[in-house]
């Protein structure tokens, strides 16, 4: 998608994605933000990477489907998992969670951290769907029309 094809809500969410992650040490290694600014067609519309002591994390912003995805790759075993977060209009809560656990998040620790995340979202009453594959959606919240 080109930056000019994003609606105001998507553009605001993309700016929030880049701002929150960049301010917390996540890097735009592929220069996706610069490429969008130059008018290039880019998919996904945002990519930020972070490396902790054990894992390489990659967060992606997918504007047309109101989704953030996270890839966790173990540095030693090279195992990885992909998580997909479908949200209504509040990606900032997902982003805040990601930056708060970025140094703890590993292939081995993601399950209990994800459980805690799910409990916090249910308490807040936000609408979000979470999946680790296209065919599995966890019981995190009510169905979303995006």
C-alpha positions as CSV (number, residue, x, y, z in Angstrom):
1,X,0.0,0.0,0.0
2,X,1.1,3.5,-0.6
3,X,1.0,6.1,2.2
4,X,-1.5,8.2,0.2
5,X,-3.9,5.2,0.1
6,X,-4.1,5.1,3.9
7,X,-7.1,6.7,5.5
8,X,-6.7,9.1,8.4
9,X,-7.3,6.4,11.0
10,X,-4.8,4.0,9.4
11,X,-2.2,6.8,9.0
12,X,-2.6,7.8,12.6
13,X,-2.2,4.2,13.8
14,X,0.9,3.7,11.6
15,X,2.5,6.9,13.0
16,X,1.7,5.6,16.5
17,X,3.3,2.2,15.6
18,X,6.5,3.8,14.4
19,X,6.7,6.4,17.3
20,X,6.1,4.0,20.2
21,X,8.4,1.3,18.9
22,X,11.2,3.7,17.7
23,X,11.2,5.5,21.0
24,X,11.7,2.1,22.7
25,X,14.6,0.9,20.7
26,X,12.8,-1.0,17.9
27,X,14.6,-0.4,14.6
28,X,13.3,0.1,11.0
29,X,16.1,-2.0,9.4
30,X,14.3,-2.2,6.1
31,X,13.6,1.6,6.0
32,X,9.9,0.9,5.5
33,X,9.0,4.3,6.9
34,X,11.3,6.1,4.5
35,X,10.1,4.1,1.6
36,X,6.5,5.0,2.4
37,X,7.5,8.6,2.6
38,X,9.0,8.4,-0.9
39,X,5.7,7.1,-2.2
40,X,6.6,3.5,-2.7
41,X,4.1,0.7,-2.4
42,X,5.1,-1.2,0.8
43,X,3.6,-4.3,2.4
44,X,3.3,-4.5,5.4
45,X,3.1,-0.8,6.0
46,X,5.3,-0.9,9.1
47,X,8.1,-3.2,10.3
48,X,10.2,-2.8,13.4
49,X,12.8,-5.1,14.8
50,X,14.2,-5.6,18.3
51,X,16.9,-8.0,19.5
52,X,17.1,-9.0,23.2
53,X,19.6,-11.5,24.8
54,X,17.7,-14.5,23.5
55,X,15.4,-13.6,20.7
56,X,14.9,-11.5,17.6
57,X,11.5,-9.8,17.5
58,X,9.8,-8.4,14.5
59,X,6.6,-6.4,14.8
60,X,4.6,-5.6,11.6
61,X,1.8,-3.2,11.1
62,X,-0.9,-4.3,8.5
63,X,-3.1,-1.3,7.9
64,X,-5.9,-2.7,5.7
65,X,-6.9,-5.5,8.1
66,X,-6.3,-3.6,11.4
67,X,-3.7,-6.1,12.5
68,X,-0.3,-6.2,14.2
69,X,1.9,-9.3,13.9
70,X,4.8,-10.4,15.9
71,X,7.5,-12.9,15.0
72,X,9.7,-14.3,17.8
73,X,12.8,-16.2,16.7
74,X,15.1,-17.9,19.1
75,X,18.7,-16.9,18.6
76,X,20.1,-20.4,19.3
77,X,17.6,-22.9,18.0
78,X,16.2,-20.6,15.2
79,X,12.7,-21.8,16.2
80,X,10.1,-19.1,15.6
81,X,6.4,-18.4,16.2
82,X,4.2,-15.8,14.6
83,X,1.4,-14.1,16.6
84,X,-1.3,-12.0,15.0
85,X,-3.2,-9.3,16.9
86,X,-6.5,-8.1,15.3
87,X,-7.7,-5.0,17.0
88,X,-10.6,-2.5,16.7
89,X,-9.1,1.0,16.8
90,X,-6.7,0.8,19.7
91,X,-3.3,-0.7,18.6
92,X,-1.5,1.4,21.3
93,X,-2.4,-1.1,24.1
94,X,-0.7,-3.9,22.1
95,X,2.3,-1.7,21.4
96,X,2.6,-0.7,25.0
97,X,2.6,-4.4,26.0
98,X,5.2,-5.2,23.4
99,X,7.6,-2.6,24.6
100,X,7.0,-3.4,28.3
101,X,8.0,-7.1,27.8
102,X,10.5,-6.8,24.9
103,X,13.5,-7.9,27.0
104,X,11.6,-10.8,28.6
105,X,10.0,-12.1,25.4
106,X,11.5,-15.4,24.1
107,X,10.3,-18.5,22.3
108,X,10.1,-20.1,25.8
109,X,8.4,-17.3,27.7
110,X,5.9,-16.0,25.2
111,X,3.0,-18.4,26.4
112,X,2.8,-17.1,30.0
113,X,3.4,-13.5,28.9
114,X,0.6,-13.9,26.3
115,X,-1.7,-15.3,29.0
116,X,-1.1,-12.2,31.2
117,X,-1.7,-10.0,28.1
118,X,-5.0,-11.7,27.4
119,X,-6.1,-11.3,31.0
120,X,-5.3,-7.6,31.0
121,X,-7.2,-7.1,27.8
122,X,-10.3,-8.9,29.1
123,X,-10.3,-6.6,32.2
124,X,-9.9,-3.5,30.1
125,X,-12.9,-4.5,27.9
126,X,-11.0,-3.8,24.6
127,X,-11.8,-5.7,21.5
128,X,-9.0,-7.7,20.2
129,X,-8.5,-11.1,18.5
130,X,-5.3,-13.1,18.8
131,X,-4.2,-16.0,16.7
132,X,-1.0,-18.0,16.1
133,X,-2.3,-19.3,12.8
134,X,-4.9,-18.2,10.3
135,X,-7.2,-21.1,11.5
136,X,-7.0,-20.5,15.2
137,X,-8.5,-17.5,17.1
138,X,-8.2,-17.4,20.8
139,X,-11.2,-16.4,23.0
140,X,-9.7,-13.0,23.9
141,X,-12.6,-10.8,23.0
142,X,-15.7,-10.5,20.9
143,X,-15.7,-10.8,17.2
144,X,-14.4,-7.8,15.3
145,X,-15.7,-6.7,11.9
146,X,-12.4,-5.4,10.6
